[in-house]
């Protein structure tokens, strides 16, 4: 239940639908979300849950939509790179990419 609430909060925040924070995430707000994002993504089950998939999709969409000159974009790219270095998460990200078309 709590994981569901946290993942919903993260997803809405990344999509700009969270009314308690600005629709355009500042670098500081984004940095504050990273530990929670990591916790949800670091799901101990071998198959990605809907929470993990939702957060990863929102993370990828946010990374694509963030302007390239913003500090948030730099943080996003660095975080995504670190996720790819962690093998269990890499498999989850790869399976997510297989299910969607990524637009650059």
PAZAPA-4460 file (N, C-alpha, C; in steps of 0.05 Angstrom, whole numbers, plus 32768, in hexadecimal, padded with zeros to 4 digits):
% residues 104
    n_x    n_y    n_z   ca_x   ca_y   ca_z    c_x    c_y    c_z   seq   type   mol
   8011   7FE8   8000   8000   8000   8000   8011   8019   8000     1      X     A
   8026   801B   8012   8036   8032   8013   8047   8035   7FF9     2      X     A
   8051   801E   7FEF   8060   801F   7FD6   804F   802A   7FBF     3      X     A
   8036   8023   7FBF   8023   802D   7FAB   8020   804B   7FAD     4      X     A
   801D   8055   7FC5   8019   8072   7FC9   8032   8081   7FC1     5      X     A
   804A   8076   7FC9   8063   8084   7FC2   8067   8083   7FA4     6      X     A
   8063   806D   7F97   8067   806B   7F7A   8053   807D   7F6B     7      X     A
   803B   807F   7F75   8027   8092   7F69   8031   80AF   7F6B     8      X     A
   803B   80B6   7F83   8045   80D1   7F88   805C   80D7   7F75     9      X     A
   806F   80C4   7F73   8086   80C8   7F61   807D   80CB   7F44    10      X     A
   806C   80B9   7F3B   8062   80B9   7F1F   8055   80D4   7F19    11      X     A
   8043   80DC   7F2A   8035   80F6   7F26   8048   810D   7F27    12      X     A
   805C   810C   7F38   8070   8122   7F3A   8080   8124   7F20    13      X     A
   8089   810D   7F16   8099   810C   7EFD   8088   8115   7EE5    14      X     A
   806E   810F   7EE6   805D   8116   7ED0   8051   8132   7ED2    15      X     A
   8058   8140   7EE8   804E   815C   7EEC   8032   815D   7EF5    16      X     A
   8027   8147   7F00   800B   8146   7F09   8007   8149   7F27    17      X     A
   801D   814D   7F35   801C   814F   7F52   8017   816C   7F5A    18      X     A
   8001   8171   7F67   7FFA   818D   7F6E   800A   8199   7F85    19      X     A
   8018   8188   7F94   8027   8192   7FAB   8043   819B   7FA4    20      X     A
   804C   8196   7F8B   8066   81A0   7F82   8063   81AC   7F66    21      X     A
   8076   81BD   7F5E   8073   81CA   7F43   8073   81B5   7F2D    22      X     A
   8065   81BA   7F17   8063   81A7   7F01   807E   81A3   7EF4    23      X     A
   808F   81B7   7EF4   80AA   81B4   7EEA   80BD   81AF   7F01    24      X     A
   80C6   8197   7F04   80D7   8190   7F1B   80F1   819F   7F1B    25      X     A
   80F8   81AB   7F31   8112   81B8   7F33   8127   81A1   7F39    26      X     A
   8140   81A8   7F36   8155   8194   7F3B   8154   818B   7F58    27      X     A
   814F   819D   7F6A   814E   8196   7F87   8137   8183   7F8D    28      X     A
   8120   8189   7F82   8109   8177   7F86   810E   815C   7F7A    29      X     A
   811A   815C   7F62   8120   8142   7F55   8134   8132   7F65    30      X     A
   8149   8140   7F70   815C   8132   7F81   814F   8126   7F9A    31      X     A
   813C   8135   7FA5   812E   812B   7FBD   811D   8112   7FB7    32      X     A
   8114   8110   7F9E   8103   80F9   7F96   8114   80E0   7F91    33      X     A
   812E   80E3   7F8A   813E   80CC   7F81   8140   80B5   7F95    34      X     A
   8143   80BA   7FB0   8143   80A3   7FC2   8129   8093   7FC1    35      X     A
   8112   80A1   7FBE   80F8   8093   7FBD   80F6   8084   7FA2    36      X     A
   80FF   8091   7F8D   80FE   8084   7F73   810F   806A   7F74    37      X     A
   8127   806C   7F7F   8139   8055   7F81   812C   803F   7F92    38      X     A
   811E   8046   7FA8   8111   8032   7FB9   80FC   8023   7FAA    39      X     A
   80EB   8031   7F9B   80D6   8024   7F8C   80E1   8013   7F76    40      X     A
   80F5   801D   7F67   8101   800E   7F51   8110   7FF5   7F5B    41      X     A
   811C   7FF7   7F73   812C   7FE1   7F7E   8119   7FCC   7F8A    42      X     A
   8106   7FC4   7F7B   80F2   7FB0   7F83   8100   7F94   7F85    43      X     A
   80FD   7F86   7F9B   810C   7F6C   7F9E   8101   7F56   7F8C    44      X     A
   80EA   7F59   7F80   80DE   7F44   7F70   80EA   7F43   7F54    45      X     A
   80ED   7F2B   7F49   80FA   7F29   7F2F   80EB   7F36   7F18    46      X     A
   80D1   7F35   7F19   80C0   7F42   7F05   80B8   7F5E   7F0D    47      X     A
   80BA   7F72   7EFB   80B3   7F8D   7F03   8095   7F8F   7F0A    48      X     A
   8090   7F9C   7F21   8074   7FA1   7F28   8069   7FB9   7F19    49      X     A
   804F   7FBD   7F1C   8043   7FD5   7F0E   804E   7FEE   7F1A    50      X     A
   8056   7FEE   7F34   8062   8006   7F40   807D   800C   7F33    51      X     A
   808D   7FF8   7F2F   80A8   7FFC   7F23   80A4   8006   7F07    52      X     A
   8093   7FF8   7EF8   808F   8000   7EDC   8084   801C   7ED9    53      X     A
   8071   8024   7EEA   8066   803F   7EE9   807B   8054   7EEF    54      X     A
   808B   804F   7F03   80A0   8063   7F0A   80B5   8064   7EF4    55      X     A
   80BD   804D   7EEA   80D1   804D   7ED4   80C7   805C   7EBB    56      X     A
   80AE   8057   7EB4   80A2   8064   7E9D   80A1   8082   7EA1    57      X     A
   8099   808B   7EB9   8098   80A7   7EBF   80B4   80B3   7EBF    58      X     A
   80C7   80A4   7EC9   80E3   80AD   7EC9   80EE   80B1   7EAD    59      X     A
   80E8   809E   7E9B   80F1   80A0   7E80   80E3   80B7   7E71    60      X     A
   80C9   80BA   7E75   80BB   80D0   7E69   80C5   80EB   7E72    61      X     A
   80CA   80ED   7E8C   80D5   8105   7E98   80F0   810B   7E8C    62      X     A
   8101   80F7   7E89   811C   80FB   7E7E   811A   8105   7E61    63      X     A
   8107   80FB   7E52   8103   8103   7E36   80F9   811F   7E33    64      X     A
   80E8   8128   7E46   80DB   8142   7E44   80EB   8159   7E51    65      X     A
   80FE   8152   7E62   810D   8167   7E70   8120   8175   7E5D    66      X     A
   8120   818F   7E5C   8132   819E   7E4A   8150   8196   7E4F    67      X     A
   815E   8194   7E39   817A   818A   7E3B   818D   819C   7E4A    68      X     A
   8187   81B6   7E4D   8198   81C8   7E5B   8192   81CA   7E79    69      X     A
   817D   81BD   7E82   8176   81C0   7E9E   8187   81AE   7EB0    70      X     A
   818B   81B6   7EC8   819A   81A7   7EDC   818C   818C   7EE1    71      X     A
   8172   818D   7EE1   8162   8174   7EE5   8168   815F   7ED0    72      X     A
   816C   8167   7EB7   8172   8155   7EA2   818C   8146   7EA8    73      X     A
   81A0   8155   7EB1   81BB   814A   7EB7   81B8   8135   7ECD    74      X     A
   81A8   813C   7EE2   81A4   8129   7EF8   8195   8111   7EEF    75      X     A
   8181   8115   7EDE   8171   80FF   7ED4   8182   80EB   7EC4    76      X     A
   8192   80F6   7EB2   81A4   80E5   7EA1   81B7   80D5   7EB3    77      X     A
   81C3   80E3   7EC7   81D5   80D5   7ED9   81C8   80BF   7EE8    78      X     A
   81AF   80C4   7EF2   81A0   80B0   7F01   819A   8098   7EEF    79      X     A
   8190   809E   7ED6   8189   8088   7EC4   81A2   8077   7EBD    80      X     A
   81B9   8084   7EBA   81D2   8076   7EB4   81D9   8063   7ECC    81      X     A
   81D5   806D   7EE4   81DB   805C   7EFB   81C8   8045   7EFD    82      X     A
   81AF   8049   7EF5   819C   8033   7EF5   81A4   801E   7EE2    83      X     A
   81AE   8026   7ECB   81B7   8012   7EB7   81CF   8002   7EBF    84      X     A
   81DF   800D   7ED2   81F6   7FFF   7EDC   81EF   7FE9   7EF0    85      X     A
   81D7   7FEA   7EFB   81CE   7FD7   7F0E   81BE   7FC1   7F00    86      X     A
   81C9   7FA9   7EFE   81BE   7F95   7EED   81A1   7F8D   7EF1    87      X     A
   8197   7F89   7F0A   817A   7F82   7F0C   8168   7F98   7F02    88      X     A
   8170   7FB1   7F07   8160   7FC7   7EFD   8162   7FCA   7EDF    89      X     A
   817A   7FC3   7ED4   817F   7FC5   7EB7   816A   7FB3   7EA9    90      X     A
   8165   7F9B   7EB3   8152   7F89   7EA7   8136   7F96   7EA7    91      X     A
   812F   7FA3   7EBD   8115   7FB0   7EBE   8113   7FC7   7EAA    92      X     A
   8128   7FD6   7EA7   8127   7FED   7E94   8126   7FE2   7E78    93      X     A
   8136   7FCD   7E72   8136   7FC2   7E57   811A   7FB7   7E50    94      X     A
   810D   7FA9   7E63   80F2   7F9F   7E5D   80DF   7FB6   7E59    95      X     A
   80E3   7FCC   7E67   80D2   7FE3   7E64   80D6   7FF0   7E48    96      X     A
   80EF   7FF2   7E3F   80F4   7FFC   7E25   80E8   7FEB   7E0F    97      X     A
   80E7   7FD1   7E13   80DC   7FBF   7DFF   80BE   7FC4   7DFC    98      X     A
   80B1   7FCE   7E11   8094   7FD2   7E10   808B   7FEE   7E08    99      X     A
   809E   8000   7E02   8097   801B   7DF9   80AA   8026   7DE5   100      X     A
   80A2   8038   7DD6   80B3   8046   7DC3   80BE   805F   7DD1   101      X     A
   80D8   8061   7DD2   80E4   8078   7DE0   80EA   808E   7DCB   102      X     A
   80DF   80A6   7DD0   80E2   80BC   7DBE   80F8   80CE   7DC9   103      X     A
   810B   80D6   7DB9   8121   80E8   7DC3   811B   8104   7DB9   104      X     A
***
